[in-house]
Amino acid sequence: MKNQFRFESLLNYRKSIEEKIQIELSELREKQFAEKEKLSRIKDTQKSILEKFSVNNKMDDIVYLELLSNEYLYRKEVLADLDNKIAETQKRLISASKARKILEKLKERKIKEFNNYLIKQENKLMDEIAEVRFTRTED
């Protein structure tokens, strides 16, 4: 009996899938962070323009404020889309982790079975050696 886990290649494949999903998730989180930064900058810019706002407003400021407002709404949509993608990727990661853990538990069980087999074989051999010695001393 060999101590070879026959699903080792499948286990390695599932580990690689899990790692790819983790990388994808970290990239999405980086994009999410960048979008939040953009939203913050837009809001700060709007705030500074509104603080300078006076009765004699330039039309350029009003147009620029409207552009910023549209950009802010667009970035909110992008952020909501990223949030959805992150949630979906997290679900995929959990599923991939479960699949990997199942195979790892199976591998551990097979290793225990193999170790028990080796112990039984060793005990059997020791019993045979003891029996041979005992028979020699009797003769």
Residue, then its C-alpha position, 0 to 999 in steps of 0.5 A: m500500500k502506497n501513501q499517495f493521495r490520488f486526488e492530489s492534482l485535484l487538490n492543487y487545482r482547487k488551491s490554484i482556483e482559490e488563489k486566483i479568486q483571492i487575487e481577483l477579490s483584492e483587485l476589486r477591493e483596490k478599485q473600490f478604494a480608488e472609487k471611494e477616493k474619487l468620490s471624496r475628492i469630488k465632494d471636497t471640490q464641490k464643497s470648496i466651490l460652494e464655499k466660494f459661491s457668491v451672488n455674482n456667480k460665474m456661469d462656469d462655476i455653475v456648469y462645473l458644479e453640474l459636471l461634478s454632480n453628474e460625475y459624483l452620481y456616475r462614481k456612485e453607480v460604479l461603486a455600487d457595481l463594484d460592491n456587487k462584484i465584491a459580494e459575488t467574488q466573496k461567495r465564490l471564494i467561500s465556495a472554493s475554500k469549502a471545496r479545497k477543505i473537503l479534499e484536504k480533510l479527505k487527504e488527512r483521513k487517508i494519511k491517518e489510514f495509511n499510518n494505521y496500516l503501517i503500525k499494524q504491519e509493524n506490529k505484525l512483523m514484531d509479533e512474527i520476530a518474537e514468535v521466531r525467537f521464542t521457537r528458537t529458544e524452545d528448541 
